[in-house]
Amino acid sequence: MTSFRLSAVGDNCIDRFRPPLSRSYVGGNAVNVAVQLARLGHQSFYFGAIGRDIDGGKVRRVLGEHGVRLDHLQERDGNTAYTDIDVTPAGDRLFVHEDFGVCAGYRPDPAELKILKTMDHVHIGWLDDGGALRHALSAAGVSVSQDVSVNASAADLEVEGLSIAFGSAGKDDAEAERIAADFLARGARLAVVTRGGRGSLASDGREHASAGIRPVEVVDTTGAGDSFIAGFIAARMQGRSLAECLQAGRDLASLTCTHIGGFPQAPQPF
């Protein structure tokens, strides 16, 4: 298998599962994607910011254990981001509280941007930069994706210039089709939309594909969407068809649903 140089930029956090679990795990869209790409055998780089605190040390240690390159992990004064989570009996997670900590306002510096422009592909997670990184990478001809569903600010929801725009529509097929068409109309070259238990679909305006789910005994859905993204990106880089890319994302997402957290790691108390 060809190994690509892939980067994930943006959010990291400590996922704090409240009682009765009372455990914490390292997570975040960009972090989960970076780890899964490394686990698939690629050179995976993470660009983001952590606090100079115990939680920041956890992020650094866990990512390093999974082979993610941390040359460009910034340490800043302030707390590392965290999310308080409840898990329902069905395995769905409920976000109770989010504190973005030093992730808020994070930007790759000029030297890091120069390095990002050398990557085979860059995935952007939660990043409150008004699209600045997306525009810079797209203008440089870099293959770039973003998970639009993790952003909330209108300035961070644009998709123009994205090689792949990822979104979510719940289980509504019509809404998924509408979102995909909207992404393409607004300038994304490829639209990929997950549909919960209905699977996923992808379209570039010419080729269309869809995939169902792979049934598993769900333990926790945290990070399943991020794993889907990593699986899709890796397959896309290998030149596989849209249907095969959706299947690769589905298979990795289903595996993630069988354990707590976005990727296998030892739980920590909090």
C-alpha positions, -999 to +999 in steps of 0.1 A: +000+000+000+012+035-009+018+057+022+007+093+018+017+124+038-016+135+053-024+162+078-053+170+101-057+206+114-078+220+142-095+207+172-084+184+200-102+179+233-105+156+263-138+137+260-150+135+296-177+108+299-198+117+330-210+091+356-216+062+355-186+059+331-165+086+348-137+082+323-119+106+299-104+100+264-085+121+240-107+132+210-117+159+187-125+158+149-090+166+137-073+144+163-095+114+156-089+117+118-051+121+123-050+090+146-071+069+122-050+078+092-018+069+112-035+035+121-041+029+084-003+032+078+000+067+065+024+095+076-001+115+096+006+150+110-015+169+135-015+207+136-033+222+166-029+237+201-029+223+236-026+239+270+004+236+292-016+214+316-022+178+325-048+174+297-024+188+271+002+162+282-025+135+277-031+147+241+006+147+233+012+113+248-017+095+233-012+108+198+025+099+200+016+064+210-005+060+179+023+073+156+009+107+148+036+133+140+035+161+165+062+184+151+037+212+148+017+208+180+016+242+197+016+246+234-002+277+248-011+293+281-047+283+289-066+251+293-068+222+268-102+219+253-127+195+268-162+181+262-185+167+289-205+137+274-234+116+285-240+082+268-275+069+263-284+032+267-285+030+229-249+041+227-255+076+214-236+104+230-250+137+242-227+167+244-235+184+277-208+211+277-179+222+255-149+244+263-127+250+233-098+263+255-067+271+235-082+256+203-102+288+200-083+313+179-056+287+169-040+293+135-011+276+118+018+301+116+034+311+083+061+284+086+035+257+093+013+269+064+043+264+041+046+228+054+009+221+050+012+231+013+036+202+008+011+176+020-007+151-002-040+160+015-050+182+044-082+177+065-096+206+085-117+199+116-132+225+139-113+257+131-126+292+138-106+310+112-133+322+088-120+299+061-086+314+059-067+281+059-092+266+034-086+295+010-048+294+013-045+257+007-071+257-022-053+286-038-020+267-036-036+237-053-035+215-022-061+187-018-082+197+012-113+185+030-133+198+059-160+185+081-186+213+079-209+196+104-186+203+133-186+241+128-213+265+139-203+300+128-215+310+094-180+322+084-167+287+090-194+269+071-184+278+035-171+250+012-157+269-018-124+254-028-128+222-008-117+190-026-141+171-003-168+187+018-181+164+045-216+170+061-243+152+080-280+149+075-292+125+102-314+098+087-331+120+061-323+109+025-339+139+009-320+163+032-287+144+025-293+149-013-301+186-007-269+191+013-248+173-013-263+195-041-258+226-020-221+218-013-214+213-050-233+245-060-213+265-035-179+253-049-169+220-033-156+195-059-169+165-040-197+163-015-200+135+011-229+133+034-235+108+062-271+097+070-268+080+104-284+046+103-292+051+066-255+051+056-239+077+034-238+092-001-213+110-023-215+130-055-192+152-076-220+161-099-212+134-124-206+103-104-230+094-076-227+066-050-243+055-017-236+029+009-255+015+038-242+007+073-224-023+086-244-035+116-224-039+149-231-040+186-229-003+193-209+006+225-204+043+217-207+064+186-182+090+196-157+096+167-175+073+143-180+102+119-144+111+121-133+075+114-156+075+084-138+106+071-104+090+076-114+058+059-129+078+030-099+100+026-074+071+026-094+053+000-098+084-021-060+090-021-056+055-034-078+063-064-107+041-055-142+047-067-167+067-048-186+036-038-154+020-025-145+051-006-179+051+011-175+015+020-140+021+035-154+049+056-184+028+067-162-001+077-138+021+098-168+039+114-185+007+124-153-006+141-151+026+161-187+021+174-175-011+191-155+007+218-156+039+239-139+069+224-128+078+188-100+053+187-086+026+210-069+041+240-066+034+277-093+054+296-082+080+322-102+091+352-114+126+356 
